[in-house]
Amino acid sequence: MKSSPESPRIGLALGSGSARGWAHIGILHALEEMGVRPQVITGCSIGSIVAAAYAAGNLHSLESWVRSLRKRDVAGFFDIGWRLNGIIDSQRLRTFLDRYVVSEAQQIDALQLTYGSVATDLANGREIWFTEGRALDSIMASIALPGLFVPVKQGHRWLVDGGLVNPVPVSLCHALGAEIVIAVNLNGDIVGRHLGRARNEEEAGALDAILDTLREYSSSFFPQMDEESPPGLFDIIASAINITQDRITRSRMAGDPPDVLLTPRLAHIGLLEFHRADEAIEEGRRCVEILRPSIEFILERG
């Protein structure tokens, strides 16, 4: 499918969803193979990482890195100490993003595509849009999930994950000039799944490996679990995030629906299972193929 000079501006809104977000990579590849290349791309949380990499022309670099991640690599980003405002080593993550996504010096207005990301003002819950300034700063604010990341300071504001207010930033896509918006919701089938799954010992994944590695440092954060125990810290955080983002997404979509909604089936991938990129990327491709006729119809009609 080729774009003509008269074609409407296509926008792509990449949603939040932690490790499930690697599906965005497969979606972008599948769309490009159809001849669909957005002029506007927005992201929330993990979606901001993939959106920035794509807008900077670094998607293949990011993909190579995430496909190489293993369980112990993910555990290496944790910093368990006496700080209680976040347990992810943000500086180490920032170094990796600088190498594989966008450089420290990269300005948003100098990216190859129109890009924006979403964060949340911790003091008042306001939605903050990043459409200028350093791209890496916009990513760090958008991914600052409470409990895992230290909030990001911007002026007099403390910013946290954009998924608290706008998990799939369709509205930002429209504001940046997109006339047709393809949105990706990573949270359509996850409510209640993470809690039950995390307590199933037969399906131990990266989260369990991380907890085993770090449990010796903080038994109060990472208690041993059995069937009679209450949910652990990460179980509670993950399930609460799933519920919140699902409800917010439904509400925001009702008021500002996209032209095409892609919903990859990703409930089997846990909050921190970043090592499962191959599965997520393949599912991203699959969901585009399923909706290919609808995508072509909408774009031809537009």
Residue pairs with C-beta under 8 A, 6 or more apart in sequence:
1 34
1 35
1 36
1 296
1 299
1 300
2 35
3 10
3 35
3 37
7 299
7 302
8 179
8 180
8 302
9 39
9 40
9 177
9 178
9 179
9 180
10 36
10 37
10 38
10 39
10 40
10 178
10 179
10 180
10 181
10 182
10 299
11 38
11 39
11 40
11 41
11 42
11 173
11 174
11 176
11 177
11 178
11 179
11 180
11 181
11 182
12 28
12 31
12 38
12 40
12 41
12 42
12 51
12 173
12 181
12 182
12 183
12 184
13 41
13 42
13 43
13 47
13 168
13 169
13 170
13 172
13 173
13 181
13 182
13 183
13 184
13 258
14 21
14 24
14 41
14 42
14 43
14 44
14 46
14 47
14 48
14 50
14 51
14 168
14 184
15 21
15 44
15 45
15 47
15 163
15 167
15 168
15 169
15 183
15 184
15 185
15 186
15 187
15 249
16 44
16 45
16 46
16 47
16 161
16 162
16 163
16 167
16 168
16 186
16 187
16 245
17 23
17 45
17 46
17 47
17 167
17 186
17 187
17 190
17 245
17 266
18 45
18 46
18 145
18 241
18 271
18 272
18 274
19 46
19 206
19 269
19 270
19 271
19 272
19 273
19 274
19 276
19 280
20 46
20 186
20 187
20 190
20 264
20 266
20 269
20 280
21 45
21 46
21 47
21 49
21 50
21 186
21 280
22 46
22 50
22 66
22 274
22 276
22 277
22 280
22 281
22 284
23 184
23 186
23 264
23 266
23 280
23 281
23 283
23 284
23 287
24 43
24 46
24 47
24 50
24 51
24 184
24 284
25 50
25 59
25 62
25 63
25 66
25 277
25 280
25 281
25 284
26 280
26 281
26 282
26 283
26 284
26 285
26 286
26 288
27 184
27 262
27 264
27 284
27 285
27 287
27 288
28 50
28 54
28 59
28 284
29 281
29 284
29 285
30 284
30 285
30 288
30 289
31 37
31 38
31 182
31 288
31 295
34 288
34 292
34 295
34 296
36 182
36 295
36 299
38 113
38 178
38 182
39 113
39 114
39 177
39 178
40 113
40 114
40 115
40 116
40 173
40 176
40 177
40 178
41 51
41 54
41 55
41 113
41 114
41 115
41 173
42 51
42 115
42 116
42 117
42 118
42 169
42 172
42 173
42 176
43 49
43 50
43 51
43 52
43 115
43 116
43 117
43 118
43 142
43 169
44 117
44 118
44 142
44 161
44 162
44 163
44 166
44 167
44 168
44 169
45 142
45 143
45 145
45 161
45 162
45 163
45 167
46 143
46 186
47 117
47 142
47 168
47 169
47 184
47 186
48 117
48 118
48 138
48 139
48 142
48 143
48 162
49 62
49 97
49 101
49 139
49 143
50 59
50 62
51 115
51 117
52 101
52 102
52 111
52 115
52 117
52 135
52 136
52 138
52 139
53 59
53 61
53 62
53 100
53 101
53 102
54 113
55 111
55 112
55 113
55 114
55 115
55 135
56 101
56 102
56 106
56 111
56 112
56 135
57 112
58 100
58 101
58 102
61 100
61 101
62 100
62 101
63 277
63 281
64 100
65 96
65 99
65 100
66 274
66 277
67 277
67 278
67 281
69 274
69 275
69 277
70 275
71 206
71 209
71 210
71 275
72 209
72 213
73 275
74 206
74 210
74 272
74 273
74 274
74 275
75 209
75 210
75 213
75 214
76 92
77 88
77 89
77 92
77 93
78 87
78 88
78 89
78 210
78 213
78 214
79 87
79 88
79 89
79 92
80 87
80 214
80 217
80 218
80 221
83 150
85 150
85 151
86 144
86 147
86 148
86 149
86 150
86 151
87 147
87 148
87 221
88 148
88 149
88 150
90 140
90 149
90 150
94 136
94 140
97 136
97 139
97 140
98 104
98 136
101 136
101 139
102 111
102 135
102 136
102 139
103 136
104 134
104 136
105 134
106 134
106 135
106 136
107 132
107 133
107 134
107 135
108 115
108 116
108 130
108 131
108 132
108 133
108 134
108 135
108 138
109 132
111 135
114 176
114 177
115 131
115 135
116 129
116 130
116 131
116 138
116 169
116 172
116 173
116 175
116 176
117 129
117 130
117 138
117 139
117 141
117 142
117 162
117 169
117 172
118 127
118 128
118 129
118 130
118 142
118 162
118 165
118 166
118 169
118 172
119 127
119 128
119 130
119 138
119 141
119 142
119 144
119 152
119 159
119 160
119 161
119 162
120 126
120 127
120 128
120 159
120 160
120 161
120 162
120 164
120 165
121 127
121 128
121 157
121 158
121 159
122 151
122 157
122 158
122 159
122 160
123 157
123 158
125 164
125 165
126 165
127 162
127 165
127 166
128 141
128 154
128 157
128 159
128 162
129 172
129 175
130 137
130 138
130 141
130 142
131 172
131 176
137 152
137 154
140 152
141 152
141 154
141 159
141 160
141 162
142 161
142 162
143 149
143 161
144 150
144 151
144 152
144 159
144 160
144 161
145 160
145 161
145 163
145 241
146 160
146 161
146 164
147 233
147 237
148 237
149 160
149 161
151 158
151 159
151 160
152 158
152 159
152 160
153 159
162 169
163 241
163 244
163 245
163 248
164 244
164 248
165 248
166 172
166 248
166 252
167 185
167 187
167 245
167 248
167 249
167 252
168 183
168 184
168 185
168 249
168 252
168 253
168 258
170 181
170 183
170 252
170 253
170 256
170 257
170 258
171 252
171 256
173 181
173 183
173 258
174 181
174 256
179 302
180 259
180 260
180 298
180 299
180 302
181 258
181 259
181 260
182 258
182 259
182 260
182 262
182 295
183 253
183 258
183 260
183 261
183 262
184 262
184 263
184 264
185 249
185 253
185 261
185 262
185 263
186 263
186 264
186 266
187 242
187 245
187 246
187 249
188 246
188 249
188 263
189 263
189 265
189 266
189 267
190 242
190 246
190 266
190 267
191 242
191 243
191 246
192 239
192 242
193 242
193 267
193 268
194 235
194 238
194 239
194 242
194 267
194 270
194 271
195 231
195 235
195 238
195 239
197 203
197 267
197 268
197 270
198 207
198 208
198 231
198 232
198 234
198 235
198 238
198 270
199 225
199 227
199 231
199 235
205 270
205 273
205 276
206 270
206 272
206 273
206 274
206 275
206 276
207 234
207 270
207 271
207 272
207 273
210 272
211 222
211 232
211 234
214 221
214 222
215 222
215 224
221 233
222 232
222 233
222 234
223 229
223 232
225 232
231 239
234 271
234 272
237 271
238 270
238 271
241 271
253 261
259 298
259 302
260 291
260 294
260 295
260 298
262 287
262 288
262 291
263 287
264 280
264 283
264 284
264 286
264 287
265 283
265 287
266 280
266 283
268 279
269 276
269 279
269 280
288 295
